[in-house]
Amino acid sequence: MKNIRRRLLFIIAATIISVSGSAQANNTISGNVKNRVNNEIVPAVSILIKGTSIGTYTDNSGNFKIAGNFSFPVTLVFSSVGFAPRDIVVENTSQKVNVVLDPVSELAQEVVVSASRLPQRILESPVSIERVSAATIRNAAAPSYYDLLANLKGVDIVTSSLNFKTPSTRGFNSSGNLRLNQLVEGMDNQSPGLNFAVGAMAGLTELDVENMELLSGASSALYGPGGMNGTLLINSKNPFKYQGLSVQVKQGIMHIADDAAKASPYYDLSFRWGQQVSQKFAFKISGQFIQAKDWVASDYSNYDIGDNPATGKVKPGNRQMDPNYQGVNVYGDETSVDINGPTSRILQGVINASPNHQQLTAILDPYLKSPLPVSRTGYRETDILDPTTKNLKFSGGLYYKITPAIEASLSGNWGSGSTVYTGSDRYSFKDFVMAQYKAEVKHKNWFVRAYTTQENAGKTFNATVTTRLFNESWKPSYNNANPLGSWYPQYSIAFATAAVGAYQTAFSAARSAGQTDAQAAATAQTAMLNNTTTFHTIARNYADQGRPEAGSAEFNQKFDSVASRPISNGGGLFIDKSSLYMTEGQYNFTDLVKVAEVLVGANFKQYVLNSEGTLFPDKDKRIKINETGAYALISKALFNNVLKLTASGRYDKNENFKGRFTPRFSAVITVAKNNNIRLSYQTTYRFPSTQNQWIDLEVQNGARLIGGLTQLRKKYNFDTNPVYTVASVQAFGASARAGTPNPALLQKVSFDDYKPESATSYEVGYKSLIAGKFLFDAYAYYSQYKNFIGRIVVLQSSNGTPSGLFPPNIFSISVNSKEKVNTHGWGASAEYLLPHNFSVNANVYSDEITNVPANFVAQFNTPKYRGNIGVSNSGFLWNKSFGFTVQYKYQDKVYYQGDFAAGTIPAFHTIDAQVNYKFTSIRSMVKLGATNLTNHYYRTAFGNPYIGGLYYVSFAYNVF
């Protein structure tokens, strides 16, 4: 792969050198472009010599210069989003070209490429699509462009932390959504090893985003594996078009009236510098730094994990009332032992060690007849995770026009930071780094590119595993060599001592009151049982002697020692330095074929997994996964453009799975001018992710996540030491406790071949633009999933015999559902442009899932109803310098299932707002804004932090 990259760079460089002197300019045209209404300069206007590929853009002062080998007279074509195009005839080189453009409504006039990989008006897209422009980002009531996605129709957002937000469409809303492609400048933004997209953390800086296109629904036919429910394309600003220095300073405050943290500042600094050095060469560089005290997860509800956090539930009780308390956002208390269990029998062992064991057994008999689970004392998230979020990212590129129509570039995005993420656990990302580097040559009809993604997890650690091991470091739960120095024996001794003491005191008092021995024994036993909670408190305080206090020097030293030790070496540290290498190309044959639009493309992809045994079974050797793919599309307009038919198909092959072919067919019917009906039949699929295939990780309550490949099942000897269903092991345990163990109750689990997930989707939509002022869009869809990828929990004997099922080895394994899963939904949106630059918008959407197999964790996590309403103005009052946006969002309640925890997320609503003032003379803007203006704390996923208001003020220079 390194050789491929070197060869590509050599070809680009050789091409540049060979043609750099072949198109010397001998004529020059210069001029200026302004807005007719207010006489403002208009930057980034495209100017093209008609009939040629020679052109340029206005700079940040509205000036332009075209130099080329052409003859007069020529016609210059001026075009820019939001303005009516204009043609100007230039007679000679001395003619000064001063042009004014007329503003026009840009509603539904944007050109998009994501729907078919071909440029087309968004109004004519064959599938549902949303577009966000740089102007929308600039005027949004949101602190970042990623937050803005939540306002789009059909979009859900999971917020793990301030800087880690995951968008989803068409359901399956979860952290690190694997059914939505995220492509930044054509590069897959998904982390190769950790499997979540990191666009907000290591993607483009805000000032360098030109637009975002969100393709809702199936998109694998054109964008490959992963596009089950949609594709998000984030495109940057080309320095030939967007020039000059831009700076933005944003500062705010958060955690107002927050029970989990004190009020603290929010900082966001960014810059971008783009420059056209000559007619052939341009460059850009941008950077952004964000720092804040993050939202802190602080749900201390008592959570019954059971055998799978995703199917657990909240139960009554707290640490004082329940000896087996396990808080949602408390870590280390996942270590739980039934001290009266069939195999542990710790309490009975303590009793047997006493000379008076028969008497003690009689007294404590009520406790010995039933389970007595006890959890270790945990630590809150605020005790173990640093809430300071930091994010530093840079992006830049060198751009060279080999010819006026062919551009070569070398570009890269680099990001580093510390934050918190929710996956199968809460993870503290410290000094995480991800970089993407790309070499590309492109023409309007073709491109070839090669890029690589390099990640380094830095000092990232697993909160639960680290805290459990930390507890073991200061006092082991049980140590055969020194049981009296172990936590559970100490707990049992103190519990038994307190209970017996209370019994004896009550017995003596009853006998003194004249009761018989039998009466006194009954009275004493009742008194003992009534004070059980007190005994557990005494036992915990005794066993917790020596427990380091959070924040103390001893705590920090011991905790950091565990957190910095790799998981493969008994610690909580991830070592993930996985990589992705990708080479792809595409050619549009439309200009050659003439009778139809035709394009083809192909790619080669290689994942290199390198976790040194902490995340994957790659301690001795890196794991490589190769994928190849090819696609083709043909589109034809019929009946004088009343009907447009499009057919596309894609074939992909992953070395661990059979090849997959996915076709897509769509039709757009124009029933009247700017009124289109769209119909589509789409097939889609995804190969299991690198983690779905190869993960091998210990998580909460001692369970182990493993991938679905046969190699993992062989590693853990499923063939010789079978695994059983949870329900059957529970039934067997009940029989064992009753003294009549019945192994026949155990039900083995068998596994079919692991397959890619696929889906068939049908969609109908209607989009209408009336009088250029009112835009309406609606869709409805139905999808059916086959070989749906999820997880099941199985139990295995720890010693190969039924007795080893207490406690068992617990595995959560990635599998395919044997039943088909169905989803359906609909959405509608409207936008109306009012006089004097006012506009209103609204949308509502719904998604549902059916036919989910019992005990199968689908992680749909999508509320039935959501909606947005917004009002804005882009320019009013004095010199039209003021603007504002108010956005209201509602989300219905939902039962959320995640690998970390499961529970109900109540319905919530938020209001985001901003007001701004433009200094047109210096092309600057001051904005005063707030997200969650009413400061009503809410959360988007169970176990994630509650999110309050963020209030900020910003100043941006050279941004419009």
Secondary structure, DSSP 8 states (H G I E B T S, - for coil): -HHHHHHHHHHHHHHHHHHTTSS---EEEEEEEEETTT--B--S-EEEETTSS-EEE--TTSEEEEEES--SSEEEEEE-TTB--EEEEE-STT--EEEEE-B---TTT-EE-TTTSS-EEGGG-SS-EEEEEHHHHHT-SSSSHHHHGGGSTTEEEEEEETTEEEEEESS---TT-SSEEEEETTEE-B-TTT--B-HHHHS--GGGEEEEEEEES--HHHH-TT-SSEEEEEEE--TTTS-EEEEEEEEEEE-TT-TTS--EEEEEEEEEEEEE-SSSEEEEEEEEEEEEE--------EEE-TT-GGG-EEES--TTT-TT--BTTEESTT-EEETTSTTT-HHHHHHHTSTTHHHHHHHTHHHHTS--EEE---EEHHHHS--EEEEEEEEEEEEEEEETTEEEEEEEEEEEEEEEEESSSEEEEEEEEEEEEEEEEEETTEEEEEEEEEEE-TT-EEHHHHHHHHHHHHS-S--TT-GGGSHHHHHHHHHHHHHHHHHHHHHHHHHHTT--HHHHHHHHHHHHHHTHHHHHHHHHHHHTTT---TTSHHHHHHHHHHHTSBGGGTS-B-----EEEEEEEEEE-HHHH-SSEEEEEEEEEEEEE--TTSSSS-SSS-EEEEEEEEEEEEEEEETTTTEEEEEEEEEEEETTS--EEEEEEEEEEEEETTEEEEEEEEEEEE---HHHHH-EEE-GGG-EEE-SSHHHHHHTTTTTS-EEEHHHHHHHHHHHHTT---GGG--B--------EEEEEEEEEEEEEETTTEEEEEEEEEEEEES-EEEEEEEE-SSSSGGGGSS-EEEEEEEE-SS-EEEEEEEEEEEEE-GGGEEEEEEEEEEEEE---TT-B------S-EEEEEEEEEEESGGG-EEEEEEEEEE--EEEE-SS-EEEE--EEEEEEEEEEEEGGGTEEEEEEEESTT---B-SSTTS--B--EEEEEEEES--
